[in-house]
């Protein structure tokens, strides 16, 4: 999977949108696979420099997390 952040660092927004769309498709496929295998949820581990966060996606949850909550607290690291 290609990193999503790299194009944003260089303000290549078209490339960033393409990679974000591919990330969403990959995550949707993983969700289908895990739910199809009988799991009730899929856990995403977001790793930063000083901490990690776990996001749990359950049946019926949408992948576009930013539609229901701001991204800043999700990706922010503790001071």
BELRA-V21985 format. One record per residue. N is the residue number from 1. RES is the residue in three letters. PHI is phi in degrees with one decimal (* if undefined). Layout:
# BELRA-V21985
N|RES|PHI ; N|RES|PHI
This chain:
# BELRA-V21985
1|UNK|* ; 2|UNK|-80.9 ; 3|UNK|-63.7 ; 4|UNK|-85.6 ; 5|UNK|-74.5 ; 6|UNK|-55.6 ; 7|UNK|-62.6 ; 8|UNK|-66.4 ; 9|UNK|-63.2 ; 10|UNK|-104.5 ; 11|UNK|55.5 ; 12|UNK|-92.8 ; 13|UNK|-66.5 ; 14|UNK|-62.7 ; 15|UNK|-67.2 ; 16|UNK|-62.6 ; 17|UNK|-61.8 ; 18|UNK|-61.7 ; 19|UNK|-67.9 ; 20|UNK|-64.1 ; 21|UNK|-63.2 ; 22|UNK|-66.7 ; 23|UNK|-62.6 ; 24|UNK|-59.6 ; 25|UNK|-62.9 ; 26|UNK|-63.4 ; 27|UNK|-65.8 ; 28|UNK|-60.7 ; 29|UNK|-62.5 ; 30|UNK|-63.6 ; 31|UNK|-63.0 ; 32|UNK|-59.4 ; 33|UNK|-63.6 ; 34|UNK|-69.3 ; 35|UNK|-68.6 ; 36|UNK|-65.7 ; 37|UNK|-84.1 ; 38|UNK|101.2 ; 39|UNK|-76.4 ; 40|UNK|-87.7 ; 41|UNK|-153.7 ; 42|UNK|-125.2 ; 43|UNK|-102.6 ; 44|UNK|-105.0 ; 45|UNK|-107.9 ; 46|UNK|-97.5 ; 47|UNK|-105.7 ; 48|UNK|-114.4 ; 49|UNK|-72.1 ; 50|UNK|-119.7 ; 51|UNK|-158.1 ; 52|UNK|-128.9 ; 53|UNK|-123.8 ; 54|UNK|-111.7 ; 55|UNK|-110.2 ; 56|UNK|-104.0 ; 57|UNK|-109.4 ; 58|UNK|-106.2 ; 59|UNK|-52.7 ; 60|UNK|87.9 ; 61|UNK|-73.3 ; 62|UNK|-86.4 ; 63|UNK|-78.1 ; 64|UNK|-80.7 ; 65|UNK|-59.6 ; 66|UNK|-70.9 ; 67|UNK|-75.0 ; 68|UNK|-110.8 ; 69|UNK|-156.2 ; 70|UNK|-67.9 ; 71|UNK|-76.8 ; 72|UNK|-54.0 ; 73|UNK|-65.7 ; 74|UNK|-65.0 ; 75|UNK|-100.0 ; 76|UNK|-71.0 ; 77|UNK|-104.2 ; 78|UNK|-67.6 ; 79|UNK|-73.5
